[in-house]
Amino acid sequence: MDSRNKIMSWRQAKETGARVVTGYFDPMIPAQVERLRRIAGDGRLVVLLKTPEDAYLDVRARAELAASLAFVIAVVVEDAAGGDVEVVPAHEEEARLREQFLSLVRDKAAVKA
């Protein structure tokens, strides 16, 4: 299956009955993948993709990255979602991890310059 087929409407994703988690995934780093794997446990996840104001990657690229994870069964862009579901907010811890990662990237770029 082409993982891009996992990017769907909220109505379709809600029908899966899977646990829903929110996140930015901009960029997606290994620590986030591991956290998502822990949240999924033995089950599967629907990722409700949020967009930070200062996004580096466009929403389609981030959706395709999230959809490529085997334990993710659906990805929904935040604008397409409804508010009638319980979600696990992964984006709160993600903000800290994102800043740490981007700081490392900036440091490495400064060394090469």
C-alpha positions as CSV (number, residue, x, y, z in Angstrom):
1,M,0.0,0.0,0.0
2,D,1.2,3.5,-0.9
3,S,1.5,5.3,2.5
4,R,0.1,8.4,0.9
5,N,-3.3,6.6,0.8
6,K,-3.2,6.9,4.6
7,I,-3.7,10.7,4.3
8,M,-7.5,11.1,4.6
9,S,-10.4,13.0,5.8
10,W,-11.4,13.2,9.4
11,R,-14.6,11.3,8.7
12,Q,-12.6,8.4,7.2
13,A,-10.0,8.4,10.0
14,K,-12.6,8.5,12.8
15,E,-14.2,5.3,11.4
16,T,-11.0,3.4,12.2
17,G,-11.6,3.6,15.9
18,A,-7.8,4.0,16.5
19,R,-6.2,6.2,19.1
20,V,-5.6,9.8,17.9
21,V,-2.5,11.7,18.6
22,T,-1.6,15.3,17.6
23,G,1.7,16.6,16.6
24,Y,3.7,19.0,14.3
25,F,6.4,16.6,13.1
26,D,8.3,19.5,11.7
27,P,10.7,17.8,11.2
28,M,10.1,14.3,12.4
29,I,13.0,13.0,14.5
30,P,13.7,9.6,15.9
31,A,12.7,10.6,19.5
32,Q,9.2,11.5,18.2
33,V,8.9,8.2,16.3
34,E,9.8,6.3,19.4
35,R,7.3,8.2,21.5
36,L,4.5,7.6,18.9
37,R,5.4,3.9,19.0
38,R,5.0,3.8,22.8
39,I,1.7,5.7,22.5
40,A,0.5,3.2,19.9
41,G,1.4,0.2,22.1
42,D,0.0,-2.9,20.5
43,G,-2.5,-0.8,18.5
44,R,-2.5,1.7,15.7
45,L,-2.6,5.5,15.6
46,V,-4.4,8.2,13.7
47,V,-2.1,11.3,13.5
48,L,-3.9,14.6,13.6
49,L,-1.2,16.9,12.0
50,K,-1.0,20.4,13.5
51,T,1.0,23.2,11.8
52,P,3.3,25.4,13.8
53,E,3.5,29.1,12.8
54,D,7.1,28.7,11.8
55,A,6.9,25.4,9.9
56,Y,10.0,24.3,8.0
57,L,8.3,21.5,6.0
58,D,5.0,22.0,4.1
59,V,2.0,20.1,5.4
60,R,2.0,17.5,2.6
61,A,5.6,16.5,3.3
62,R,4.9,16.1,7.0
63,A,1.8,14.1,6.3
64,E,3.7,11.7,4.1
65,L,6.4,11.3,6.7
66,A,3.8,10.4,9.4
67,A,1.9,8.1,7.0
68,S,5.1,6.2,6.3
69,L,5.2,4.8,9.8
70,A,3.8,1.2,9.9
71,F,1.8,1.8,13.1
72,V,0.1,4.9,11.7
73,I,-3.1,3.9,9.9
74,A,-4.3,7.4,9.0
75,V,-3.1,11.0,8.9
76,V,-5.5,14.0,9.0
77,V,-4.5,17.6,8.5
78,E,-5.7,19.6,11.4
79,D,-7.9,21.9,9.3
80,A,-9.9,18.8,8.2
81,A,-10.6,17.5,11.7
82,G,-13.5,17.8,13.9
83,G,-13.4,18.4,17.6
84,D,-15.3,15.3,18.8
85,V,-12.5,13.0,19.7
86,E,-10.1,12.4,22.5
87,V,-6.5,13.0,21.5
88,V,-3.1,12.5,23.0
89,P,-1.2,15.8,22.6
90,A,2.2,14.7,21.4
91,H,3.0,18.3,20.2
92,E,3.7,19.6,23.7
93,E,6.8,17.5,24.2
94,E,7.5,17.7,20.5
95,A,8.1,21.5,20.7
96,R,11.0,20.9,23.1
97,L,12.5,18.1,21.0
98,R,12.1,20.2,17.8
99,E,14.0,23.1,19.3
100,Q,16.8,20.8,20.5
101,F,17.1,19.3,17.0
102,L,17.0,22.6,15.2
103,S,19.6,24.0,17.6
104,L,22.0,21.1,16.7
105,V,21.4,21.7,13.0
106,R,22.1,25.4,13.3
107,D,25.3,24.6,15.3
108,K,26.5,22.2,12.7
109,A,25.8,24.6,9.9
110,A,27.7,27.3,11.7
111,V,30.8,25.0,12.0
112,K,30.7,24.3,8.2
113,A,30.4,28.0,7.3
